[in-house]
Amino acid sequence: MSRLAIRQRLLRLARLAARQVGVDDKAELLIDLVCGASAPQPQRLEPKRPGPPNPTTATRRTKAPEASATVPDAAALLNVNEFAVRIGVKSGQTVRNRVRRGELIGRKNSDQGSWRLPVAQLNAQGRLIPGLVEVLPRFPDHESAWHWLNTPLPVFDGATPLVMLKGGNAASVHDALPPRA
């Protein structure tokens, strides 16, 4: 693959990531400068606008408003290559290895067997949230761990363990962990 093809692919992935977090035009210009895009772009990014209500999402919001309000991107999932770009590693294989070692939370896509990883396990700098690695071994699978991390708990005054970890309260989250599975 040529350098130009790699640069164009990185630019597309950066734009995709920017759309998922709802950035404005200035952020896209920064992406263009960093990636060295010289060709005119077909469409500028705009902030996400609310569309018609999705019945699945509306039901989920009704059931757990605290989780969706405190973790806005909890549902955003990336494939291993997109996640690799986000965390700054060379390949999707590195991400797969980290998932298998229990360092990242991933979900197997039942249709294709590929991994999908929640963006919410990363902080604003694209690094894994401190304290998350210690949480994963306490659960039998990734799905259980992710569910617990996004469930509001009374011990945290209704906040989720994920929000508490993002706030730097790893010790209190570790104290609230269920016994080893």
N, C-alpha and C positions, 0 to 999 in steps of 0.2 A: 504494500500500500504506500502510495507516495505521500510526501509531507503535506502537500496541498489537500489530498483526500483526508488525511488525519486531521488537519486543521479545520476543514469543513465539518467533519463529523463532530469534533469537539465543540464547535460553534453551535451546531444543532442541539447537542446534548445540553449545553449551557442555556440555550434559549428554552428548551423543554423544562429544565429545572427552574428557570426564572418564571415561566408561566405557572408552574405548579405552586409557587409561593406568592404569585400575584404581584409582580414588580411593575414599576413604571418605565417610561421611555428612557429616563436617565440611566437606569440600571442596564438596559439593553445597549445603550451607547458605550457604557463601560465594558460590557462583554465584547462588543465589536472591537474596541481598542485593545483589550487584553489578548483576544484571539487573533487579531490582525486581519479582520475581515475587510476586504477592499471592495468587493462587489456590492452594488446596491441591494438592500434587503427588501423582499416583497411586502412585508407587513411589519408594522411596529407593534411592540407589546403594549397592552393597556391593562390597567388594573382589572381584576375579575369583577364582573357585574353579576349580581344575583339573577339567576334565571328562574324558570318556573319550578315549583317545588317537586322534588323527586320523591315518590311515595316511599321508597326504601329509606332514604335519608330522613324524611319527615318522621317516619315511625321511630327510627333510631334516636333522633333528637328528642322525641317525646318521652322515650323510655329513660334516657340518661342525659339530661341537659348539661350537667356539670362536666361530664367527660368531653363533650363536643365543644363546650365553651372554654375549657382550660387547656385543651390540647387541640388547636385548630387544624393541624396537619396530621392527626393521628391516622387518618384513613389513607393518606398519600403513600403509595407503594411504588418502588422503583425496581427494575430488573437489576441483575448483578452488574452489568456493564455501566448502567446509569449510576448505580450506587458507588461503583469504583471511581468514577469521575468525581462524584460528590465528595468522597473522602480522600481523594488524591492518591490512589494506588494505581499500579500499572495495568491490572487486568481484573476481569470478572472472576477468574479462578482464585485470586487472592481473597476475594469476598466470599466465594463458596467455601474455601478452606476455613475462614474465620467463622462462618455460620456452623460448619460441622464441628469445630472446636468449642462452640458455645460462646464465642466472643461477640457475635451479632445475632439479632433476632431475625429470622427469615420464615417465610411461609412458602411451602411448595404449591405451585400452581397445578391444580388437579388436571387441567386439560393438557398441558404440555410438559409437566414435570419440572418446570424451571422455577428458580427461586424468585420471590418477590420480597423486598425488604422495606419496612416502614421507615420513612424519613424522620419521624418523630423521635427515633432513638439517637439522633444527632443533635448537637447544640448548634448555635448560630455560626460557629466557625467550621462546621463540618466534621467535628470530632465526636467520638462516642461519648455519651453522657457519663461523667464519672460515677462509679458505683453500680452501673448497669451489669457489668460482667459478673459481679458477685451475686446478682439476683438470679440469673439464668439457671445455675445448677440446682436451685431449690425446686424446680418444676420438672414434670416428666417430659414436657415438650414445649416448643416455642409458642404455640397457640395459647397454652395455659399461662405462660409467663406474660405474654402480651395482654391477655385478658385481665390478669391481676394488676398489671402496671397501669391500666386504663380504667380501673374500677375505683370510684370515689370511696374513701374509707373514713369512718367516723374518727379514728385516731388522728387523722390529718384534717379534722374539721371539714370533711367533705371533699378535700382535694384528692387527686389521684397520686399514687406513688411515683408515676412518671413526672408529674409536675414538681413533686417534692425533690426528686433527683435533679431535675433541671435547676431547681433553686439552691442546690448545694447541700441538701439535707440527707446525704447518703446514709449516715449513721442511724437516723430515725427510721428510714426506709428499711434498712437491714434488720433493725429491731422488730419491725412489724411483719417481716417475712413469715410465711407459714413454715411448719417443720419440713425437713427434707422429704421429698416424695420417694 
